[in-house]
Amino acid sequence: MAKPDLKSMTLTELEEAMSVLGEPKFRAKQIFEWLHKKNVNTLDEMTNISKALRQKLEENYKISNLKIVEKKESQDGTVKYLFALDNDNIIESVLMRYSFGNAVCVSSQAGCRMGCAFCASTINGLEYSLLAGEILSQVYEIQKDTGTRVSNVVLMGSGEPLDNYENVLRFIKLLNDENGLSIGQRHITLSTCGLAENILKLRDEDLQITLAVSLHAPNDEIRKSIMPVARKYGMDELLNACKTYADSTKRRITFEYALIKGVNDSQECAKELAKRLKNMLAHVNLIPVNDVKERNFKRSDESTIQAFADCLNQRGIETTVRRKLGSDINASCGQLRRGYLKNRG
């Protein structure tokens, strides 16, 4: 049986663990701060913990870690990391530098089973769902590598966060904990391809994170052709869940929309999308689709992108076009990992 991961445990759970081990309660906070403030990777680095306690922890628990196996830096300052987990699964993360601070895009799974046709992450399916500590480690290792603090975190790397619900929820709470990195929930974004029932479940968690929904189409016909999840959750069910979430949390939802030439970028699509999102607390983020070698999709040209944005804005739907970062280093979802795995054989 696998040992529980200390890095994935809440402070309350650590306090309970100390009680079981016959240790005073304050030891839990010391361990928590070593892991989440000082970001140590081993028990031996916890210098104010007795050797006897470290031995007991070694026998009963593990500390999840990862190591950098490849790193690429873009001309715009974006840095793409490939990490190897303790179980040899490969994941990727991206550091993005903005005027307001550093943002890190983390993976919640190695691979993905959602099957979105425009994404490289899903080509080989789902291989592993990360523990909360393994998701956290991406943030911690990037901070150590750069020597700078991360202020924003985006769950938008490889994997579907709501398909790894419990670990992702635990990650958010640990990231937000005042005894750790203490990143405010409003600085955390979770991106989902649209698991409607889990959006409703997330609504009841009383969080203040930003929810981003990968919509990518104005209707079921187009969406089903590029996103298999649409066969389970139709547009009406998904948008009803989104509206319920927004109304309950009072948090605006971001709808991600990857523009694919000749597929979903027409003026008719823009008008239909505007009609769908009317009277919803929403924002549309247009994304020129990434070129993926295994797919035949092409990005829309600049004039089409601008016309699509103008159509939405004119109809009262706040719309922006995503600034493209790291294109020279394959910084988009799954691209670098896919290349690494192919070369590794």
N, C-alpha and C positions, 0 to 999 in steps of 0.2 A: 504493500500500500504506500502511495506517495506521501512524503512528509508535507505537512502544511507549510505554506510560505509565510514567513514572518513579515515580509514587505507588503503582503496583501491583507494583513490583519489590521483592523481598526484598533484604536487605543483601548477601547472597552474590551475587545477580544484579547488583547495583550495582557490587560489587567487580570482577566479571568485565567489566562494561561499561567501567569505568575503565581496566582493562588493555588493552582493545581500542582505547580512545582515547589510549593512551600516557600515562595519568595515574597518580599514586601511589595505592595502595590506600586510604589514609586519607581520600581525598576522598569515597569512597562513604559512609562513616559521617557525614561532614559533611552531605552531601546528604540522607541518610536522616533525620537529626535535624531539618534544616530543614523537611522535609515532614511528619514524623510527631510531632515534639515542639513545634516552633514553628508548625507548620501554615501555612506560607506558600503562596501560590498561584502565584507567578511565580519565574522564575530570577533576575530582577533583585533580589529581596529577599534572595538568598543572598550576603550582603556579604563573607564570607570565601572566596568562590570567585572565581577570576580571571575577568576578562572573556573571555579566550580560551577557557576551559573552558565558560563559560556559552554562548558562541557555538556551540561544538561540540555541547553538549547541545541547544540550540535547533534545530540543523539535523537532529539524529537522533532526538530524543525529544519527547514532549509531557508536560504535567502536567494530569491530569483535574481539572476543577473543576465547580462548580455554583453557582447563585445562587438566593436566596430570591425567589419570585414572589408568594407569599401566605403570611400568617401569622395564625393565630387563637389566642387564649388563652382557656381555659375559666375559669369561676368557681372550679374546684378546683385551678387552677394548671397544668393540662395545656396544652401548647402544640403545635399542629399546624402543620407546615411543608409548603408545596409548593415543591419545587425544580425548576428547569429545568437540564438537563444541557447540555453543550456542543453536543450534537446536537439540542437543542430538545425532547427527550423530557421529560415531566413525571413526577416521582415525589413521594412523600409520606413524611414521617417524623413521629414524635411524641415529644415530651419529656414524661416522666412523673416527677413529684416524689414521692418517698417519704421516710420517716423515715431510711432507711438510705442515702439518696443519690439522685442523678439517674439515671434509666434512659432510654435512647433506643431506640425501635422503628424499625428501618431497613427500607427496601425493597431487594430484591435484583434485581428486574426492573421494568420499566415495563409494567404490565399483567400478565396471567397467562393461561396456556393450560389450566389445570387444570379450569376450568368449574364450580367448586362453586356450587351454586344459591343459597346464602345470602350470597354475597360480591360486593361491587360491583367489586372489582379485576379480575375476570375477564370483565366484560361485553363489552368490545371485544377480548378475546384478548390474546396476547402481542405487544408491540411491540419490546422490546429487553431484553437481559440485561446487567446492569451489570458493569463492570470492578471489580476489588477496590478500586481507588482511588476509584471513584465511590461505592461503599458506605461506605468510610471517610470520604469528604468530608461525608457527612450528619452523622456524629458530630462532626467537626472544626468544621463551620460552626455547629452548634448550640452547641458550647462557646464559640465566639467570640461568637455572638449573645447568649448569656446571661451570659458571663463566669464560668461555673462549670464544674467538672469533671464529666464523665460517669463513673459507676462501674459501670454495668451496661448491656449491649447485648442487644437482642432482635431476632433476624431473624424478624420476624413482620408486616412491612409488606406492600406489594404484591409479588406474585410468589411462586414456589415455590423456596426456596433450593436444594433438591436437584436442581432442574431447571437450575440455574446452578452446578453442583457445583464445578468447578475455581476459578472466581472467588470463590465463597463460602469455600472452604477457604483460599485465599490471604488473603482478608480476615481470617479468624479468626487466622491465624498472624501477620499484620502487626499486628493489634490487640493481640495478646498479647506482641509483641516488646518486650523490656526497653529497647531503644533508642528506642522510640516511646511510645505511650500506656500500654503495659504493663498492660492490663486482664486480670486473671486469667481463665483459661478457665472456671472455675466461676461466673464472673459473665457468661457469654455463653450465651444460649439460642437454639437453632435450632428453628424450627417447620416441620414438613413435613405435607403432606396424606396422606403414606403411600407414598412411592416405595420399596417394600420392598427392591429390589436395591441402591439407593443407601444405605439404612440399614445394610445389611450392609457396604457399601463404607466407610461412615463409621466403622463399628465398628473397622475395621482401621487407622484413622488414629491411634489411640492418643491421643485427645483426652479432656479432662475437662469438656467443655461439657455443658449440660443439653439433652436432646433432648425436644422437645414434639411430640406426634403428634396431628393433627386427626382424631379418630375420629368423633364426632358421631352414632354409631348403634351399636346392640348386635349387629346382624346384617347380612348382605350385602343382603338385600332392601331394607331402609330406606336403607342406605348408598348403594347404587346409584342410588336415586331422587334423592339430593341431591348425590352426589359421583361424577362420571364416572370418576375414578381407580379406584374400587372395581370397575369392570368388568375392569380389568387385574390388580389385586391384591386378591384376596379376603381376607376377614377372617382366615381361618386363616393364610394366607401372611404377611400384615402383622403379626399378633400374634406369630407364630413369629420373625419378623425382630426385632421389638421385644424379645422375651424373650432372644434371642441377644445383642442389643446390651447389654441391662441386665446379663446374666450376665457378659459379657466385660469391660465397663467398670466394673462395680460402681456405676453411676450410675442413680439412679431416673428413670424416664421419666414425664413429665407427659402425660396424655391429655386433650386439649381436647375439650369436649363442648358444642356450642351447642344449647341447649334451644329447640326450635321447637314452638309450640303445636299439639297434635293430631298431630304427626308422630313425635317421638322422646322424648316426655316422660312417658310412662305409667309406672305402677309395674311393669308387665310388662317394659318396656324397662330399667328400673333393675335389676331382678332378673337379667335376662339379661346385662346389662353386668357386674354383680358376678361372675357365674359365669365370664364370659370372662376377667376380670382376676385371678381368684383365684390366689394363690401367685406373682404377678409383682411385681417391684420397681417399683411404680407409684403414681401419685397422679392423681386425677381433678380437673380444673379445669372446673367448670360455668360456662357463659357464657350469660346471657340473650341470645338472638339479636338482632342489630341490625336495625332496620327499614330496608329498602332499597326505594326507590320502585319499582324495576323488578321486584321480587319480591313475592309475596303472603304471605310468611311473617310470622307474628306471634310475639312473645316469649311464653313461658309466664308465667302469673301467679305471684305470689310464693309462694303456698301450694303450688303444684305444684313449683316449684323447690326449696323447702325439703323437701318430701316425698321428692323424688328424691334429694337429698343425704343425708337421714336413712336412706333405704333402703340406699344404698351404704355409709355409715359403719357402720351396724349389721351389715353383712356383712363388715366388716374391710377395706374399700377406703377409704383415706384420701381425703377429698373436701373441696374448698372451693368457694365460689361467688365468681367473680371480682368484685372491686370495679370498678364501672363508672366509667371516667374519660372526661372530655371529650365526654359525650353532647350537650352544648349546642353543640359546634362540629364535629359530624360527624367525631369523631376515630377512628372505626373504619375498618377496611381498605377503602380505595378510595373512600370516600364523598366526601371533599373534592376529590380528583383528578377523579372522575367529574363533579362539578358544574362544576369549572373548565373541563374539556375541552368540555362541552356549551355553556357560555357563549362559549368561544373559537371554537366552530364548527369 
